[in-house]
């Protein structure tokens, strides 16, 4: 089971980040770049269940410990960011296998989305949501730039970005949830858009995380 943690930017919960690598004491997590905005401070919250979604979770939580994280590397075209923080010890963490190329999961495959869909409401409750890959997509982002994506049957919520898309059969990390094809906003309560959820959800192919992971370890001087 992948470890997914709530992500805070500028002191506000915004979404999710999934552990993708660990070397020595450095832990790396992948998330959606747009969640970071212009914030200079990024934190990873550590809820009581420690990111293990199969454990019972108490709620609501008023607060929970957090660690400061740094932005290691980003891919604006793919809406990806890799964050780093130093773990207090060298105990092993669960790191899901990541495919080295796109297209290794087929249309119709069963997946699970792990994340904190209600994080912007202040919720530390992680959910495990089953879904199906409904299409393999190649998004034209800019001239000569194409990003591989998965289209999912899951309904996305404001805090779903950054969630892990895991294969039900092999537990591989196949995608980082990016967002949904949403209609125009009807209403906002604070910073929460209402009536924007749809069942057309997109995830960036996780193979793009690998390059950012290596770039981050190089920046940190970790071999």
C-alpha positions as CSV (number, residue, x, y, z in Angstrom):
1,X,0.0,0.0,0.0
2,X,1.4,3.4,-1.0
3,X,1.9,6.0,1.8
4,X,0.0,9.2,1.0
5,X,0.1,12.3,3.3
6,X,-1.9,15.5,3.5
7,X,-0.1,18.5,1.8
8,X,-0.2,22.0,3.2
9,X,1.0,25.1,1.3
10,X,1.2,28.5,3.0
11,X,-0.2,26.9,6.2
12,X,-3.4,25.6,4.5
13,X,-4.3,22.0,3.6
14,X,-4.5,21.8,-0.2
15,X,-4.3,18.1,-1.3
16,X,-2.1,15.0,-1.2
17,X,1.4,13.8,-1.7
18,X,2.6,10.2,-2.2
19,X,6.0,8.8,-1.1
20,X,7.9,7.8,-4.2
21,X,11.5,7.3,-3.1
22,X,13.8,7.2,0.0
23,X,17.6,7.2,0.2
24,X,19.3,7.4,3.5
25,X,17.2,9.9,5.5
26,X,15.8,11.8,2.5
27,X,12.2,11.0,1.7
28,X,10.7,12.2,-1.6
29,X,7.0,12.7,-2.4
30,X,5.2,13.4,-5.6
31,X,2.3,15.8,-5.9
32,X,0.5,18.1,-8.3
33,X,2.5,21.3,-8.9
34,X,-0.6,23.5,-9.1
35,X,-1.2,22.8,-5.4
36,X,1.9,24.7,-4.4
37,X,0.8,28.0,-6.0
38,X,3.1,30.9,-5.0
39,X,3.6,29.6,-1.5
40,X,7.1,29.8,0.0
41,X,6.3,27.2,2.7
42,X,5.3,23.6,2.1
43,X,4.6,21.1,4.8
44,X,3.7,17.4,5.0
45,X,1.2,16.6,7.7
46,X,1.6,13.3,9.6
47,X,-1.8,12.1,10.7
48,X,-2.1,9.4,13.4
49,X,-2.6,6.6,10.9
50,X,0.8,7.5,9.3
51,X,-0.5,7.5,5.8
52,X,-1.5,3.8,6.0
53,X,-5.0,4.0,4.6
54,X,-6.0,0.5,5.7
55,X,-5.8,1.4,9.4
56,X,-8.7,2.9,11.3
57,X,-8.7,6.7,11.4
58,X,-10.1,9.0,14.0
59,X,-11.8,12.2,12.9
60,X,-12.2,15.1,13.0
61,X,-8.6,16.1,13.9
62,X,-8.0,19.7,14.9
63,X,-4.3,19.4,14.3
64,X,-1.5,16.9,13.7
65,X,2.3,17.0,13.5
66,X,3.9,18.3,10.3
67,X,7.3,18.4,8.8
68,X,8.7,21.1,6.5
69,X,9.4,20.1,3.0
70,X,11.4,21.6,0.2
71,X,10.6,21.6,-3.5
72,X,13.2,19.4,-5.2
73,X,12.2,19.4,-8.9
74,X,9.2,20.3,-11.0
75,X,7.7,19.6,-14.4
76,X,5.3,22.4,-15.2
77,X,4.1,20.8,-18.4
78,X,3.1,17.6,-16.5
79,X,1.8,19.5,-13.4
80,X,4.2,17.5,-11.2
81,X,6.4,18.4,-8.3
82,X,8.7,16.3,-6.2
83,X,9.1,17.3,-2.5
84,X,11.8,16.3,0.0
85,X,12.0,16.1,3.7
86,X,14.4,14.5,6.1
87,X,13.0,11.6,8.1
88,X,13.9,11.3,11.7
89,X,15.4,7.9,11.2
90,X,16.3,5.4,8.5
91,X,13.4,3.0,8.9
92,X,12.1,1.8,5.6
93,X,9.0,3.3,4.2
94,X,6.6,1.8,1.7
95,X,7.7,2.9,-1.8
96,X,5.4,1.6,-4.6
97,X,7.0,0.4,-7.8
98,X,6.8,3.0,-10.6
99,X,6.6,2.0,-14.2
100,X,9.5,3.2,-16.4
101,X,7.3,4.0,-19.3
102,X,3.7,4.8,-20.1
103,X,1.2,2.4,-21.5
104,X,1.9,-0.4,-19.0
105,X,-1.7,-0.3,-17.7
106,X,-4.6,-1.0,-20.0
107,X,-8.0,0.6,-20.5
108,X,-10.4,-1.3,-18.2
109,X,-7.8,-1.9,-15.5
110,X,-8.9,-1.6,-12.0
111,X,-7.2,1.1,-9.9
112,X,-7.5,2.6,-6.4
113,X,-7.1,6.3,-5.7
114,X,-5.5,7.1,-2.3
115,X,-5.6,10.6,-1.0
116,X,-7.3,13.4,1.0
117,X,-10.1,14.6,-1.2
118,X,-11.5,16.9,1.5
119,X,-8.2,18.4,2.6
120,X,-9.2,22.0,1.7
121,X,-12.0,21.7,4.2
122,X,-9.4,20.9,6.9
123,X,-9.9,17.1,6.8
124,X,-7.1,14.7,7.5
125,X,-9.3,11.7,6.5
126,X,-7.6,9.6,3.8
127,X,-9.8,7.6,1.5
128,X,-9.3,4.6,-0.7
129,X,-11.6,4.9,-3.8
130,X,-11.9,2.2,-6.5
131,X,-11.9,3.1,-10.1
132,X,-11.3,2.1,-13.7
133,X,-8.9,3.4,-16.3
134,X,-11.4,4.6,-19.0
135,X,-8.8,5.9,-21.5
136,X,-5.1,6.4,-22.1
137,X,-4.5,10.0,-23.2
138,X,-1.7,12.1,-24.6
139,X,-2.3,15.8,-23.8
140,X,-0.8,18.4,-26.1
141,X,0.5,20.9,-23.7
142,X,2.7,23.0,-26.0
143,X,4.3,22.7,-29.4
144,X,6.3,19.5,-29.3
145,X,5.3,18.7,-25.7
146,X,3.0,15.8,-25.1
147,X,2.2,14.5,-21.6
148,X,0.9,10.9,-21.0
149,X,-2.2,10.7,-18.8
150,X,-4.7,8.3,-17.5
151,X,-8.5,9.1,-17.7
152,X,-10.3,7.6,-14.7
153,X,-13.9,6.8,-13.7
154,X,-13.4,8.3,-10.3
155,X,-15.1,11.5,-9.2
156,X,-12.6,14.2,-8.2
157,X,-13.0,16.6,-5.3
158,X,-11.2,19.9,-4.6
159,X,-8.5,18.1,-2.5
160,X,-8.1,15.1,-4.8
161,X,-5.1,16.6,-6.7
162,X,-1.8,14.8,-5.8
163,X,-3.5,11.5,-4.9
164,X,-1.9,8.2,-5.8
165,X,-3.4,6.1,-8.6
166,X,-2.5,2.5,-7.7
167,X,-3.0,-0.7,-9.7
168,X,-5.4,-3.0,-7.9
169,X,-3.6,-6.2,-9.0
170,X,0.1,-5.2,-8.8
171,X,0.2,-2.2,-6.4
172,X,2.2,-0.1,-8.9
173,X,1.9,3.7,-8.8
174,X,0.5,4.4,-12.3
175,X,-0.4,8.1,-11.9
176,X,-0.6,11.3,-9.8
177,X,-4.1,12.6,-9.9
178,X,-4.2,16.1,-11.6
179,X,-7.8,17.2,-11.7
180,X,-11.1,16.8,-13.4
181,X,-12.9,18.1,-16.4
182,X,-15.2,20.5,-14.6
183,X,-18.1,22.7,-15.6
184,X,-18.0,26.4,-14.7
185,X,-18.2,27.1,-11.0
186,X,-21.6,27.7,-9.7
187,X,-20.8,28.8,-6.2
188,X,-17.8,29.2,-3.9
189,X,-17.7,28.8,-0.1
190,X,-14.4,30.4,0.9
191,X,-11.8,28.9,-1.4
192,X,-13.9,25.7,-2.1
193,X,-15.6,25.6,-5.6
194,X,-19.0,24.0,-5.5
195,X,-20.7,22.0,-8.4
196,X,-17.4,21.4,-10.1
197,X,-17.0,17.6,-9.5
198,X,-17.3,15.3,-12.5
199,X,-16.6,11.7,-13.3
200,X,-14.0,12.7,-15.9
201,X,-10.8,12.6,-13.9
202,X,-7.2,12.9,-15.2
203,X,-3.9,11.6,-13.7
204,X,-0.4,12.3,-15.0
205,X,1.5,9.1,-15.9
206,X,3.8,8.3,-13.0
207,X,6.8,7.4,-15.2
208,X,7.4,11.2,-15.4
209,X,8.2,11.2,-11.7
210,X,11.4,9.2,-12.1
211,X,13.3,12.0,-13.8
212,X,12.3,14.4,-11.0
213,X,13.3,12.0,-8.3
214,X,16.8,11.7,-9.7
215,X,17.1,15.4,-10.2
216,X,16.1,16.0,-6.6
217,X,18.6,13.5,-5.2
218,X,21.3,15.2,-7.2
219,X,20.3,18.6,-5.8
220,X,20.4,17.1,-2.3
221,X,23.8,15.5,-2.9
222,X,22.4,12.0,-2.2
223,X,23.7,9.1,-4.2
